[in-house]
Amino acid sequence: MDTARKVMSSQDISYLLKRGVAEIIIEAEMMKLLGSGKQLRLKEGFDPSFPDIHLGHVVTLRKLRQFQDLGHQVILIVGDWTAQIGDPSGASTTRPMLSKEQVQANAETYMKQFFKVVDKKRTEVRWQSEWFGKFTLSDIIQLTSKFTVAQLLAREDFSNRYSAGRPIAVTELLYPLLQAYDSVAIKADVEFGGTDQKFNLLVGRELQSIAGQPPQQVFLAPLLIGTDGSQKMSKSLGNYIGITEPPDEIYGKVMSIPDSLILHYFELVTDVPDQELEEFKQGLSRQTVNPMTLKKRLAGEIVTQLYSQKAATDAEEHFAKVFQKRQVPEETPQVEITEELLQRIKARSFKEEGLLGSIREVGKPKTEEWIISVPLLLCEIGLAKSRSDAKRLIEQEAVHIDGKTIYETNSNIKIGSIIKVGPRHWVKLV
């Protein structure tokens, strides 16, 4: 018998609808659908304005995979039309419109990452251009006639921007309507998204009712808190864990999260049983378990999920060697110190700081040792985004040269110097 048509136990349904779930609209109807044995059409849309997926996206993708494993059908909507409009998604800013070529390239990258979690063989990929490519101005006007401006301004970020007098493009107001029409086009039974997408998903539910279809259920996943421990995971905030980053990098980033996020991450991005999570919770509360031990388990679970058990084991060994035993990684990236590099730093230093002697040789030239502006060096070799970013890292005591913490903006470097920035970034000067 097809597992999708097998009646699920109440325990199975409870796990599916409670673990890693923020809200379901309407839960009673959702439970009835799951108990019916019907193969559900599960909608997940994505905006290919950006190509990369981070661990925050994995929360929803894991839930899709769980439904897939029960035999349900995932329909992935590539928002090639809405990406050319721009959805602020709560960011209170207007995103730039993208070309068709940019959307195509981003979508291809995104899908490669998407299928690290969701089963490609059991996913139907649909592009919005399949239906919107045939839309006329008359169709757009007819779609907009279904809703009022007041309804659209009920969306929190639109409301906030309107109240503050900040601009809202008419095209942005169209975005929820177009996303909603996707649900009509594919006859979605359930749409998945983060809590920041609640308004858009509810518009889809309403438009389906207007079109005479059964309204989709809305499945909202919690937003994963980023590595900074305060805001939702985001590339723009720099507090993210990319799912295609090297295993060592993923492992190290997980180990850097605040202890307060340990259970949050275990619940949302691992399959560790609830009973074990309760034991972790009690252990942390009573201080009978070392948070470092749980983080190692968490990091191992995540790397195994995205790569393999061997990759997780190797990453753990790397972490122990580099971060716990303070040894320099065997495969430390090398940067060549050239006359051109030194002259660029000197020119930037003179331009930005007015320092003529920003690079000064120590002893004879043959010693190949210099006093140099550390912020500008970090910028030139890619260890800092800007001079202010580099200075912030120095103030946070995150910059080390040859094992010594750097407190001043100028410091000695030489051929063979090892520069370490933060817990995971190393460079050897050659």
Residue pairs with C-beta under 8 A, 6 or more apart in sequence:
2 39
2 71
3 69
3 70
3 71
4 37
4 38
4 39
4 40
4 70
4 71
4 72
5 37
5 38
5 39
5 71
6 37
6 71
7 35
7 37
8 16
8 34
8 35
8 70
13 31
13 34
13 35
15 274
16 34
16 63
16 66
16 67
16 70
17 24
17 27
17 30
17 31
17 34
19 267
19 274
20 59
20 62
20 63
20 221
20 222
20 267
20 268
21 63
21 219
21 220
21 221
21 222
22 195
22 220
22 221
22 222
23 195
23 198
23 218
23 220
24 30
24 217
24 218
24 219
24 220
25 202
25 205
25 217
25 218
25 220
26 217
29 217
30 190
30 217
30 219
33 40
33 189
33 190
33 217
34 40
38 189
39 71
39 72
39 73
40 67
40 72
40 73
40 189
40 190
41 72
41 73
41 75
41 186
41 187
41 188
41 189
41 190
42 64
42 67
42 68
42 72
42 73
42 74
42 75
42 188
42 189
42 190
42 191
42 192
43 75
43 77
43 182
43 183
43 186
43 188
43 190
43 191
43 192
43 204
43 216
44 60
44 61
44 64
44 74
44 75
44 76
44 77
44 191
44 192
44 193
45 76
45 77
45 79
45 179
45 182
45 191
45 193
46 76
46 77
46 78
46 79
46 110
46 114
47 79
47 82
47 83
47 87
47 89
48 78
48 79
48 80
48 83
48 98
48 103
48 106
48 107
48 110
49 83
49 86
49 87
49 95
49 98
49 103
49 106
50 106
50 235
51 105
51 106
51 107
51 109
51 110
52 109
52 110
52 113
52 235
52 242
52 244
53 61
53 110
53 113
53 114
53 242
53 243
53 244
54 233
54 234
54 235
54 240
54 241
54 242
54 243
55 224
55 233
55 240
55 241
55 242
55 243
55 269
55 302
56 194
56 223
56 224
56 226
56 232
56 233
56 234
56 240
57 243
58 117
58 224
58 243
58 269
59 194
59 221
59 222
59 223
59 224
59 268
59 269
60 192
60 193
60 194
60 221
61 114
61 117
61 118
62 117
62 268
62 269
63 192
63 219
63 221
64 74
64 117
64 118
64 192
65 117
65 118
65 119
67 74
67 190
68 74
68 118
68 119
68 122
68 123
73 122
73 124
74 118
74 119
74 122
74 123
74 124
75 123
75 124
75 125
75 126
75 186
75 188
76 111
76 114
76 118
76 123
76 124
76 125
76 126
77 126
77 127
77 128
77 182
77 186
78 107
78 111
78 125
78 126
78 127
78 128
79 128
79 179
79 182
80 100
80 103
80 104
80 107
80 127
80 128
80 129
81 128
81 129
81 132
81 178
82 128
82 175
82 178
82 179
83 98
83 103
83 106
84 97
84 98
84 99
84 100
84 103
85 97
85 171
85 172
85 174
85 175
85 178
86 94
86 95
86 96
86 97
86 169
86 171
86 172
86 175
87 95
87 172
87 175
87 179
87 200
88 94
88 95
88 157
88 172
89 157
89 196
89 197
90 156
90 157
90 196
91 157
92 157
92 160
92 161
92 166
94 167
94 168
94 169
94 172
98 106
111 125
113 243
113 244
115 123
116 243
116 244
116 306
117 243
117 305
126 185
126 186
128 178
128 182
130 185
131 181
131 185
132 178
132 181
140 174
143 177
143 178
143 181
144 174
144 177
146 177
146 207
146 210
147 177
147 203
149 173
152 158
152 173
152 176
153 159
153 162
154 199
155 176
155 199
155 200
156 199
158 168
158 172
158 173
161 167
161 168
162 168
175 200
176 199
176 200
176 203
177 203
177 207
179 200
179 203
179 204
180 200
180 203
180 204
180 206
180 207
180 208
181 207
182 188
182 204
183 191
183 204
183 205
183 207
183 208
183 216
184 204
184 207
184 208
184 211
184 213
187 213
188 204
188 208
188 216
189 214
189 216
189 217
190 216
190 217
190 218
190 219
191 201
191 204
191 205
191 216
191 217
191 218
191 219
192 219
192 221
193 200
193 201
193 218
193 219
193 220
193 221
194 220
194 221
194 222
194 223
195 220
195 221
195 222
195 223
196 223
196 232
197 220
198 218
198 220
201 216
201 218
201 220
202 218
204 216
204 218
205 215
205 216
205 217
205 218
206 215
208 214
208 215
208 216
209 215
221 268
222 268
223 232
223 233
224 232
224 233
224 264
224 265
224 268
224 269
225 231
225 232
225 233
225 261
225 264
226 232
226 233
226 234
226 237
226 239
226 240
227 233
227 239
227 240
227 241
227 253
227 256
227 257
228 237
228 239
229 257
229 258
229 260
229 261
231 237
231 239
233 239
233 240
233 241
234 240
235 242
241 250
241 253
241 254
241 302
242 250
243 250
243 306
245 253
247 303
247 306
247 307
247 311
247 312
247 314
247 315
248 314
248 315
248 318
248 319
248 424
249 424
250 299
250 302
250 303
250 306
250 315
251 299
251 300
251 302
251 303
251 312
251 315
251 316
251 318
251 319
252 315
252 319
252 323
252 423
252 424
253 424
254 265
254 295
254 298
254 299
254 302
255 292
255 295
255 296
255 299
255 319
255 323
256 423
257 265
257 295
259 284
259 291
259 295
262 280
262 284
262 291
262 294
262 295
262 298
263 277
263 280
263 281
263 284
265 298
265 302
266 272
266 277
266 280
266 294
266 298
266 301
267 277
269 302
269 305
270 298
270 301
270 302
270 305
271 301
272 297
272 301
280 289
280 294
282 288
283 289
283 294
284 291
284 294
296 316
296 319
299 312
299 315
299 316
299 319
300 312
300 313
300 315
300 316
301 312
303 311
303 312
303 315
304 311
304 312
318 329
321 327
321 329
322 328
322 329
323 423
328 418
328 426
329 426
332 418
332 426
332 427
332 428
333 426
333 427
333 428
334 427
334 428
334 429
334 430
335 381
335 427
335 428
335 429
335 430
336 429
336 430
337 368
337 413
337 415
337 429
337 430
341 380
341 381
342 359
342 370
342 372
344 380
345 358
345 359
345 372
345 373
345 376
345 377
345 380
346 358
346 359
348 376
348 379
348 380
349 355
349 358
349 359
349 373
349 376
350 356
350 358
352 376
352 387
353 373
355 373
358 372
358 373
358 376
358 410
359 370
359 371
359 372
359 373
360 370
360 371
361 367
361 369
361 370
362 369
362 370
362 371
362 412
363 369
367 414
368 414
368 415
369 412
369 413
369 414
369 415
370 412
370 413
370 414
371 410
371 411
371 412
372 410
372 411
372 412
372 413
373 409
373 410
374 390
374 394
374 399
374 401
374 406
374 408
374 409
374 410
374 411
375 384
375 387
375 390
375 391
375 394
375 409
376 387
376 390
377 413
377 419
378 384
378 390
378 393
378 399
378 419
378 421
379 385
379 386
379 387
379 390
381 419
381 427
383 390
383 419
383 421
383 425
383 427
384 390
384 393
384 421
390 399
391 409
393 399
393 421
393 422
394 406
394 407
394 408
394 409
397 405
397 407
398 421
398 422
399 405
399 406
399 419
399 420
399 421
400 406
400 419
400 420
400 421
401 411
401 412
401 413
401 417
401 418
401 419
401 420
402 417
402 418
403 418
413 419
413 429
414 429
415 429
415 430
416 428
416 429
416 430
417 428
417 429
418 426
418 427
418 428
418 429
419 426
419 427
419 428
419 429
420 426
421 427
